[in-house]
Amino acid sequence: MSESLVIGADVGGTAVKYVVTDASYTPRVEGEIFCDPTDPGHTLDDLAGTIRSRLGAAWGDVETVGFACAGIVDPVAGRLGRAPNLPGWEGTDLAALAGAAFAGLPAVLANDVNAALMGEWRLGAGRGCRDLLMLALGTGVGGGIVVHGSLLVGGRCGAAELGHMILDREGPACGCGNRGCLEAYASASGLMAEARRRAAVPGADLDLVAFCSRTDADPRGLAALAVAGNAEAVDIYARAGTMLGLAVGNLVNALDPDRVIIGGGVAQAGDLLLATCRAEVPRVVLGERSKSVPIVLADLGPRAAALGAAVMALDEVAGG
């Protein structure tokens, strides 16, 4: 007897990561394809064709598909709202497009960080928690919240835009149009903007100037510069970590989670970022027992959102 399979896909601005698992979330196949940010239909057709080709006869065992997308997702209406990295996908009936590409299979939609949180909650760093908070530090900063064992989506599907918590009205400009958002400090774009600002100051550190002049300058390289002992790079990460700690402390005061998960590519800097974050949180949190809330790195890496989308899709099937 064949075993039912589920597809989980994480749709980003340049690529779609996918995984096909069984009911125990053991991956059967996984990979990624190019994402056309202007053409959802073509991208989804390509995704379905790629997975069908890789699965062969087992394609017939696929029961449902879960999609995680960056942006405002309405999982009930099946529509994608504002999605700056996917301009051609905004406002589309993604559930209908997915149904057409995947031969009528039921499709479940979720915000990408909500999906990553679900993956970590069920399979990774959040296992065993009833109340959980996740911040994903990438090009931007996304968030996800579980309260009393339920994912918090919000009345208009806009909950947990935690990267746009304003920490300083006079702070650096954020891509959303405001100033001083967490994203302006602790995202890849925020870190690099601060590095370039410092490098442009007369008398700036020469190693930082040389780094910022490179075409491949990114937070990973900035972290390497910090590990090598560059004081400016160390301070840039410490500043970001302090602001992250301020945000986490505010969220702990509001939500009192069992655990806080920090994920995304920027989080790979580890203690360069988390040391000052963990030091700041107890200064902000009021509840004595809550001051020691565990702040941990995500476990699942770049597969988190795709696995979480698979989790949510199977949950939908199980719930009828």
Contacts in CASP RR format, 6 or more apart in sequence:
PFRMAT RR
TARGET T0000
AUTHOR 0000-0000-0000
METHOD contacts of the structure
MODEL  1
MSESLVIGADVGGTAVKYVVTDASYTPRVEGEIFCDPTDPGHTLDDLAGT
IRSRLGAAWGDVETVGFACAGIVDPVAGRLGRAPNLPGWEGTDLAALAGA
AFAGLPAVLANDVNAALMGEWRLGAGRGCRDLLMLALGTGVGGGIVVHGS
LLVGGRCGAAELGHMILDREGPACGCGNRGCLEAYASASGLMAEARRRAA
VPGADLDLVAFCSRTDADPRGLAALAVAGNAEAVDIYARAGTMLGLAVGN
LVNALDPDRVIIGGGVAQAGDLLLATCRAEVPRVVLGERSKSVPIVLADL
GPRAAALGAAVMALDEVAGG
2 58 0 8 1.000
2 60 0 8 1.000
2 61 0 8 1.000
3 22 0 8 1.000
3 23 0 8 1.000
3 61 0 8 1.000
4 22 0 8 1.000
4 23 0 8 1.000
4 61 0 8 1.000
4 62 0 8 1.000
4 63 0 8 1.000
5 20 0 8 1.000
5 21 0 8 1.000
5 22 0 8 1.000
5 28 0 8 1.000
5 55 0 8 1.000
5 58 0 8 1.000
5 61 0 8 1.000
5 62 0 8 1.000
5 63 0 8 1.000
6 20 0 8 1.000
6 21 0 8 1.000
6 22 0 8 1.000
6 23 0 8 1.000
6 62 0 8 1.000
6 63 0 8 1.000
6 64 0 8 1.000
6 65 0 8 1.000
6 66 0 8 1.000
6 310 0 8 1.000
6 313 0 8 1.000
6 314 0 8 1.000
6 317 0 8 1.000
7 18 0 8 1.000
7 19 0 8 1.000
7 20 0 8 1.000
7 51 0 8 1.000
7 62 0 8 1.000
7 64 0 8 1.000
7 65 0 8 1.000
7 66 0 8 1.000
7 102 0 8 1.000
7 310 0 8 1.000
7 313 0 8 1.000
8 18 0 8 1.000
8 19 0 8 1.000
8 20 0 8 1.000
8 21 0 8 1.000
8 65 0 8 1.000
8 66 0 8 1.000
8 67 0 8 1.000
8 68 0 8 1.000
8 306 0 8 1.000
8 307 0 8 1.000
8 308 0 8 1.000
8 309 0 8 1.000
8 310 0 8 1.000
8 313 0 8 1.000
9 16 0 8 1.000
9 17 0 8 1.000
9 18 0 8 1.000
9 19 0 8 1.000
9 47 0 8 1.000
9 65 0 8 1.000
9 66 0 8 1.000
9 67 0 8 1.000
9 68 0 8 1.000
9 306 0 8 1.000
9 309 0 8 1.000
10 16 0 8 1.000
10 17 0 8 1.000
10 18 0 8 1.000
10 68 0 8 1.000
10 112 0 8 1.000
10 115 0 8 1.000
10 305 0 8 1.000
10 306 0 8 1.000
10 309 0 8 1.000
11 35 0 8 1.000
11 43 0 8 1.000
11 67 0 8 1.000
11 68 0 8 1.000
11 69 0 8 1.000
11 70 0 8 1.000
11 86 0 8 1.000
11 89 0 8 1.000
11 112 0 8 1.000
12 35 0 8 1.000
12 37 0 8 1.000
12 69 0 8 1.000
12 70 0 8 1.000
12 85 0 8 1.000
12 86 0 8 1.000
12 112 0 8 1.000
13 35 0 8 1.000
13 37 0 8 1.000
13 70 0 8 1.000
13 85 0 8 1.000
13 86 0 8 1.000
14 34 0 8 1.000
14 35 0 8 1.000
14 37 0 8 1.000
15 32 0 8 1.000
15 33 0 8 1.000
15 34 0 8 1.000
15 35 0 8 1.000
16 32 0 8 1.000
16 33 0 8 1.000
16 34 0 8 1.000
16 35 0 8 1.000
16 43 0 8 1.000
16 47 0 8 1.000
17 30 0 8 1.000
17 31 0 8 1.000
17 32 0 8 1.000
17 302 0 8 1.000
17 303 0 8 1.000
17 305 0 8 1.000
17 306 0 8 1.000
18 30 0 8 1.000
18 31 0 8 1.000
18 32 0 8 1.000
18 33 0 8 1.000
18 47 0 8 1.000
18 50 0 8 1.000
18 51 0 8 1.000
18 306 0 8 1.000
19 27 0 8 1.000
19 29 0 8 1.000
19 30 0 8 1.000
19 31 0 8 1.000
19 303 0 8 1.000
19 306 0 8 1.000
19 307 0 8 1.000
19 310 0 8 1.000
20 27 0 8 1.000
20 28 0 8 1.000
20 29 0 8 1.000
20 30 0 8 1.000
20 51 0 8 1.000
20 54 0 8 1.000
20 55 0 8 1.000
20 62 0 8 1.000
21 27 0 8 1.000
21 28 0 8 1.000
21 307 0 8 1.000
21 310 0 8 1.000
22 28 0 8 1.000
23 314 0 8 1.000
25 122 0 8 1.000
25 123 0 8 1.000
25 307 0 8 1.000
25 310 0 8 1.000
25 311 0 8 1.000
28 55 0 8 1.000
28 58 0 8 1.000
29 51 0 8 1.000
29 54 0 8 1.000
29 55 0 8 1.000
30 303 0 8 1.000
30 306 0 8 1.000
33 43 0 8 1.000
33 46 0 8 1.000
33 47 0 8 1.000
33 50 0 8 1.000
34 43 0 8 1.000
34 46 0 8 1.000
35 43 0 8 1.000
35 86 0 8 1.000
36 42 0 8 1.000
36 43 0 8 1.000
37 85 0 8 1.000
37 86 0 8 1.000
37 87 0 8 1.000
37 88 0 8 1.000
37 89 0 8 1.000
38 87 0 8 1.000
38 88 0 8 1.000
39 88 0 8 1.000
40 86 0 8 1.000
40 88 0 8 1.000
40 89 0 8 1.000
40 92 0 8 1.000
40 94 0 8 1.000
40 97 0 8 1.000
41 97 0 8 1.000
41 100 0 8 1.000
41 101 0 8 1.000
44 97 0 8 1.000
44 98 0 8 1.000
44 100 0 8 1.000
44 101 0 8 1.000
44 102 0 8 1.000
45 101 0 8 1.000
47 101 0 8 1.000
48 101 0 8 1.000
48 102 0 8 1.000
48 103 0 8 1.000
51 59 0 8 1.000
51 62 0 8 1.000
52 59 0 8 1.000
55 61 0 8 1.000
55 62 0 8 1.000
62 102 0 8 1.000
62 105 0 8 1.000
63 105 0 8 1.000
63 317 0 8 1.000
64 105 0 8 1.000
64 106 0 8 1.000
64 107 0 8 1.000
64 108 0 8 1.000
64 313 0 8 1.000
64 314 0 8 1.000
64 316 0 8 1.000
64 317 0 8 1.000
65 98 0 8 1.000
65 102 0 8 1.000
65 105 0 8 1.000
65 106 0 8 1.000
65 107 0 8 1.000
65 108 0 8 1.000
65 313 0 8 1.000
66 107 0 8 1.000
66 108 0 8 1.000
66 109 0 8 1.000
66 110 0 8 1.000
66 309 0 8 1.000
66 310 0 8 1.000
66 312 0 8 1.000
66 313 0 8 1.000
67 94 0 8 1.000
67 98 0 8 1.000
67 107 0 8 1.000
67 108 0 8 1.000
67 109 0 8 1.000
67 110 0 8 1.000
67 309 0 8 1.000
68 110 0 8 1.000
68 111 0 8 1.000
68 112 0 8 1.000
68 114 0 8 1.000
68 115 0 8 1.000
68 116 0 8 1.000
68 305 0 8 1.000
68 306 0 8 1.000
68 308 0 8 1.000
68 309 0 8 1.000
69 80 0 8 1.000
69 83 0 8 1.000
69 86 0 8 1.000
69 89 0 8 1.000
69 94 0 8 1.000
69 109 0 8 1.000
69 110 0 8 1.000
69 111 0 8 1.000
69 112 0 8 1.000
70 83 0 8 1.000
70 85 0 8 1.000
70 86 0 8 1.000
70 111 0 8 1.000
70 112 0 8 1.000
71 80 0 8 1.000
71 81 0 8 1.000
71 82 0 8 1.000
71 83 0 8 1.000
71 84 0 8 1.000
71 85 0 8 1.000
71 86 0 8 1.000
71 111 0 8 1.000
71 112 0 8 1.000
72 80 0 8 1.000
72 81 0 8 1.000
72 82 0 8 1.000
72 83 0 8 1.000
72 111 0 8 1.000
72 157 0 8 1.000
72 158 0 8 1.000
73 79 0 8 1.000
73 80 0 8 1.000
73 81 0 8 1.000
73 109 0 8 1.000
73 110 0 8 1.000
73 111 0 8 1.000
73 114 0 8 1.000
73 157 0 8 1.000
74 80 0 8 1.000
74 81 0 8 1.000
74 109 0 8 1.000
74 157 0 8 1.000
75 108 0 8 1.000
75 109 0 8 1.000
75 110 0 8 1.000
75 153 0 8 1.000
75 157 0 8 1.000
77 95 0 8 1.000
78 93 0 8 1.000
78 94 0 8 1.000
78 95 0 8 1.000
78 96 0 8 1.000
78 107 0 8 1.000
78 109 0 8 1.000
79 91 0 8 1.000
79 92 0 8 1.000
79 93 0 8 1.000
79 94 0 8 1.000
79 95 0 8 1.000
80 86 0 8 1.000
80 89 0 8 1.000
80 90 0 8 1.000
80 91 0 8 1.000
80 92 0 8 1.000
80 94 0 8 1.000
80 109 0 8 1.000
81 90 0 8 1.000
81 91 0 8 1.000
82 90 0 8 1.000
83 89 0 8 1.000
83 90 0 8 1.000
85 139 0 8 1.000
94 107 0 8 1.000
94 109 0 8 1.000
95 107 0 8 1.000
95 109 0 8 1.000
98 105 0 8 1.000
98 107 0 8 1.000
98 109 0 8 1.000
99 105 0 8 1.000
99 107 0 8 1.000
106 313 0 8 1.000
106 316 0 8 1.000
106 317 0 8 1.000
107 313 0 8 1.000
108 309 0 8 1.000
108 312 0 8 1.000
108 313 0 8 1.000
108 316 0 8 1.000
110 118 0 8 1.000
110 308 0 8 1.000
110 309 0 8 1.000
110 312 0 8 1.000
111 144 0 8 1.000
111 157 0 8 1.000
111 160 0 8 1.000
112 136 0 8 1.000
112 305 0 8 1.000
113 134 0 8 1.000
113 136 0 8 1.000
113 142 0 8 1.000
113 143 0 8 1.000
113 144 0 8 1.000
113 160 0 8 1.000
113 305 0 8 1.000
114 143 0 8 1.000
114 144 0 8 1.000
114 151 0 8 1.000
114 153 0 8 1.000
114 160 0 8 1.000
115 304 0 8 1.000
115 305 0 8 1.000
115 306 0 8 1.000
115 308 0 8 1.000
115 309 0 8 1.000
115 311 0 8 1.000
115 312 0 8 1.000
116 134 0 8 1.000
116 136 0 8 1.000
116 263 0 8 1.000
116 298 0 8 1.000
116 300 0 8 1.000
116 304 0 8 1.000
116 305 0 8 1.000
116 308 0 8 1.000
117 132 0 8 1.000
117 134 0 8 1.000
117 143 0 8 1.000
117 144 0 8 1.000
117 145 0 8 1.000
117 146 0 8 1.000
117 151 0 8 1.000
117 261 0 8 1.000
118 151 0 8 1.000
118 308 0 8 1.000
118 309 0 8 1.000
118 311 0 8 1.000
118 312 0 8 1.000
119 300 0 8 1.000
119 304 0 8 1.000
119 305 0 8 1.000
119 307 0 8 1.000
119 308 0 8 1.000
119 311 0 8 1.000
120 126 0 8 1.000
120 132 0 8 1.000
120 134 0 8 1.000
120 261 0 8 1.000
120 298 0 8 1.000
120 299 0 8 1.000
120 300 0 8 1.000
120 304 0 8 1.000
121 127 0 8 1.000
121 129 0 8 1.000
121 132 0 8 1.000
121 146 0 8 1.000
122 308 0 8 1.000
122 311 0 8 1.000
123 299 0 8 1.000
123 300 0 8 1.000
123 307 0 8 1.000
123 308 0 8 1.000
123 311 0 8 1.000
124 298 0 8 1.000
124 299 0 8 1.000
124 300 0 8 1.000
125 259 0 8 1.000
125 261 0 8 1.000
125 296 0 8 1.000
125 297 0 8 1.000
125 298 0 8 1.000
125 299 0 8 1.000
125 300 0 8 1.000
126 132 0 8 1.000
126 259 0 8 1.000
126 261 0 8 1.000
126 299 0 8 1.000
128 258 0 8 1.000
129 146 0 8 1.000
129 257 0 8 1.000
129 258 0 8 1.000
129 259 0 8 1.000
130 146 0 8 1.000
130 148 0 8 1.000
130 149 0 8 1.000
130 258 0 8 1.000
131 146 0 8 1.000
131 147 0 8 1.000
131 148 0 8 1.000
131 149 0 8 1.000
131 255 0 8 1.000
131 256 0 8 1.000
131 257 0 8 1.000
131 258 0 8 1.000
132 145 0 8 1.000
132 146 0 8 1.000
132 257 0 8 1.000
132 258 0 8 1.000
132 259 0 8 1.000
132 261 0 8 1.000
133 143 0 8 1.000
133 144 0 8 1.000
133 145 0 8 1.000
133 146 0 8 1.000
133 248 0 8 1.000
133 251 0 8 1.000
133 252 0 8 1.000
133 255 0 8 1.000
133 257 0 8 1.000
133 259 0 8 1.000
133 260 0 8 1.000
133 261 0 8 1.000
134 143 0 8 1.000
134 144 0 8 1.000
134 145 0 8 1.000
134 260 0 8 1.000
134 261 0 8 1.000
134 262 0 8 1.000
134 263 0 8 1.000
134 298 0 8 1.000
135 141 0 8 1.000
135 142 0 8 1.000
135 143 0 8 1.000
135 144 0 8 1.000
135 162 0 8 1.000
135 163 0 8 1.000
135 182 0 8 1.000
135 186 0 8 1.000
135 244 0 8 1.000
135 247 0 8 1.000
135 248 0 8 1.000
135 260 0 8 1.000
135 261 0 8 1.000
135 262 0 8 1.000
135 263 0 8 1.000
136 142 0 8 1.000
136 143 0 8 1.000
136 263 0 8 1.000
136 264 0 8 1.000
136 298 0 8 1.000
137 186 0 8 1.000
137 187 0 8 1.000
137 188 0 8 1.000
137 244 0 8 1.000
137 262 0 8 1.000
137 263 0 8 1.000
137 264 0 8 1.000
137 265 0 8 1.000
137 266 0 8 1.000
137 267 0 8 1.000
137 273 0 8 1.000
138 187 0 8 1.000
138 188 0 8 1.000
138 264 0 8 1.000
138 265 0 8 1.000
138 266 0 8 1.000
139 187 0 8 1.000
139 188 0 8 1.000
139 189 0 8 1.000
140 163 0 8 1.000
140 183 0 8 1.000
140 187 0 8 1.000
140 188 0 8 1.000
140 189 0 8 1.000
141 162 0 8 1.000
141 163 0 8 1.000
141 181 0 8 1.000
141 182 0 8 1.000
141 183 0 8 1.000
141 186 0 8 1.000
141 187 0 8 1.000
142 160 0 8 1.000
142 161 0 8 1.000
142 162 0 8 1.000
142 163 0 8 1.000
142 183 0 8 1.000
143 160 0 8 1.000
143 161 0 8 1.000
143 162 0 8 1.000
143 163 0 8 1.000
144 151 0 8 1.000
144 152 0 8 1.000
144 159 0 8 1.000
144 160 0 8 1.000
144 162 0 8 1.000
145 151 0 8 1.000
145 152 0 8 1.000
145 159 0 8 1.000
145 160 0 8 1.000
145 162 0 8 1.000
145 255 0 8 1.000
145 257 0 8 1.000
146 152 0 8 1.000
146 257 0 8 1.000
147 255 0 8 1.000
152 159 0 8 1.000
152 160 0 8 1.000
153 159 0 8 1.000
162 182 0 8 1.000
162 247 0 8 1.000
162 251 0 8 1.000
163 181 0 8 1.000
163 182 0 8 1.000
163 183 0 8 1.000
163 187 0 8 1.000
163 247 0 8 1.000
164 174 0 8 1.000
164 176 0 8 1.000
164 178 0 8 1.000
164 181 0 8 1.000
164 182 0 8 1.000
164 183 0 8 1.000
165 181 0 8 1.000
165 182 0 8 1.000
165 247 0 8 1.000
165 250 0 8 1.000
165 251 0 8 1.000
166 178 0 8 1.000
166 179 0 8 1.000
166 180 0 8 1.000
166 181 0 8 1.000
167 180 0 8 1.000
167 181 0 8 1.000
167 182 0 8 1.000
167 185 0 8 1.000
167 243 0 8 1.000
167 246 0 8 1.000
167 247 0 8 1.000
168 179 0 8 1.000
168 180 0 8 1.000
169 179 0 8 1.000
169 180 0 8 1.000
170 179 0 8 1.000
170 180 0 8 1.000
171 179 0 8 1.000
171 180 0 8 1.000
171 184 0 8 1.000
172 179 0 8 1.000
172 180 0 8 1.000
172 184 0 8 1.000
172 185 0 8 1.000
172 190 0 8 1.000
172 193 0 8 1.000
172 194 0 8 1.000
173 179 0 8 1.000
173 180 0 8 1.000
173 184 0 8 1.000
174 180 0 8 1.000
174 181 0 8 1.000
174 183 0 8 1.000
174 184 0 8 1.000
175 181 0 8 1.000
175 183 0 8 1.000
175 184 0 8 1.000
175 189 0 8 1.000
176 183 0 8 1.000
182 243 0 8 1.000
182 244 0 8 1.000
182 247 0 8 1.000
183 189 0 8 1.000
183 190 0 8 1.000
184 190 0 8 1.000
184 193 0 8 1.000
185 194 0 8 1.000
185 239 0 8 1.000
185 240 0 8 1.000
185 241 0 8 1.000
185 243 0 8 1.000
185 244 0 8 1.000
186 240 0 8 1.000
186 241 0 8 1.000
186 243 0 8 1.000
186 244 0 8 1.000
186 247 0 8 1.000
186 266 0 8 1.000
186 273 0 8 1.000
187 266 0 8 1.000
188 218 0 8 1.000
188 219 0 8 1.000
188 265 0 8 1.000
188 266 0 8 1.000
190 240 0 8 1.000
191 219 0 8 1.000
191 222 0 8 1.000
191 236 0 8 1.000
191 237 0 8 1.000
191 240 0 8 1.000
191 266 0 8 1.000
192 217 0 8 1.000
192 218 0 8 1.000
192 219 0 8 1.000
192 222 0 8 1.000
194 236 0 8 1.000
194 239 0 8 1.000
194 240 0 8 1.000
195 208 0 8 1.000
195 211 0 8 1.000
195 212 0 8 1.000
195 217 0 8 1.000
195 222 0 8 1.000
195 232 0 8 1.000
195 233 0 8 1.000
195 236 0 8 1.000
196 212 0 8 1.000
198 204 0 8 1.000
198 205 0 8 1.000
198 208 0 8 1.000
198 232 0 8 1.000
198 236 0 8 1.000
199 205 0 8 1.000
199 208 0 8 1.000
199 209 0 8 1.000
199 211 0 8 1.000
199 212 0 8 1.000
199 213 0 8 1.000
204 232 0 8 1.000
205 230 0 8 1.000
205 231 0 8 1.000
205 232 0 8 1.000
207 225 0 8 1.000
207 230 0 8 1.000
207 232 0 8 1.000
208 225 0 8 1.000
208 230 0 8 1.000
208 232 0 8 1.000
208 233 0 8 1.000
211 217 0 8 1.000
211 221 0 8 1.000
211 222 0 8 1.000
211 225 0 8 1.000
211 233 0 8 1.000
219 265 0 8 1.000
219 266 0 8 1.000
219 269 0 8 1.000
220 268 0 8 1.000
222 233 0 8 1.000
222 236 0 8 1.000
222 237 0 8 1.000
223 233 0 8 1.000
223 237 0 8 1.000
223 268 0 8 1.000
223 269 0 8 1.000
223 272 0 8 1.000
225 233 0 8 1.000
226 233 0 8 1.000
226 234 0 8 1.000
226 236 0 8 1.000
226 237 0 8 1.000
226 269 0 8 1.000
226 272 0 8 1.000
227 272 0 8 1.000
234 272 0 8 1.000
237 269 0 8 1.000
237 272 0 8 1.000
237 273 0 8 1.000
237 276 0 8 1.000
238 272 0 8 1.000
238 275 0 8 1.000
238 276 0 8 1.000
239 276 0 8 1.000
240 266 0 8 1.000
240 273 0 8 1.000
241 273 0 8 1.000
241 274 0 8 1.000
241 275 0 8 1.000
241 276 0 8 1.000
241 277 0 8 1.000
241 280 0 8 1.000
242 276 0 8 1.000
242 277 0 8 1.000
242 279 0 8 1.000
242 280 0 8 1.000
244 262 0 8 1.000
244 273 0 8 1.000
244 276 0 8 1.000
244 277 0 8 1.000
244 280 0 8 1.000
245 276 0 8 1.000
245 277 0 8 1.000
245 278 0 8 1.000
245 280 0 8 1.000
245 281 0 8 1.000
245 284 0 8 1.000
246 280 0 8 1.000
246 284 0 8 1.000
248 260 0 8 1.000
248 277 0 8 1.000
248 280 0 8 1.000
248 281 0 8 1.000
248 284 0 8 1.000
248 295 0 8 1.000
249 280 0 8 1.000
249 281 0 8 1.000
249 284 0 8 1.000
249 285 0 8 1.000
250 284 0 8 1.000
251 257 0 8 1.000
251 260 0 8 1.000
252 260 0 8 1.000
252 281 0 8 1.000
252 284 0 8 1.000
252 285 0 8 1.000
252 290 0 8 1.000
252 293 0 8 1.000
253 284 0 8 1.000
253 285 0 8 1.000
253 286 0 8 1.000
253 287 0 8 1.000
253 290 0 8 1.000
256 290 0 8 1.000
256 293 0 8 1.000
257 293 0 8 1.000
258 293 0 8 1.000
258 294 0 8 1.000
259 293 0 8 1.000
259 294 0 8 1.000
259 295 0 8 1.000
259 296 0 8 1.000
260 293 0 8 1.000
260 294 0 8 1.000
260 295 0 8 1.000
260 296 0 8 1.000
261 296 0 8 1.000
261 297 0 8 1.000
261 298 0 8 1.000
262 273 0 8 1.000
262 274 0 8 1.000
262 277 0 8 1.000
262 295 0 8 1.000
262 296 0 8 1.000
262 297 0 8 1.000
262 298 0 8 1.000
263 297 0 8 1.000
263 298 0 8 1.000
263 301 0 8 1.000
263 304 0 8 1.000
264 298 0 8 1.000
264 301 0 8 1.000
266 273 0 8 1.000
267 273 0 8 1.000
267 274 0 8 1.000
267 297 0 8 1.000
267 298 0 8 1.000
270 297 0 8 1.000
274 295 0 8 1.000
274 297 0 8 1.000
277 295 0 8 1.000
278 295 0 8 1.000
281 291 0 8 1.000
281 293 0 8 1.000
281 295 0 8 1.000
282 291 0 8 1.000
282 292 0 8 1.000
285 291 0 8 1.000
285 293 0 8 1.000
298 304 0 8 1.000
300 307 0 8 1.000
END
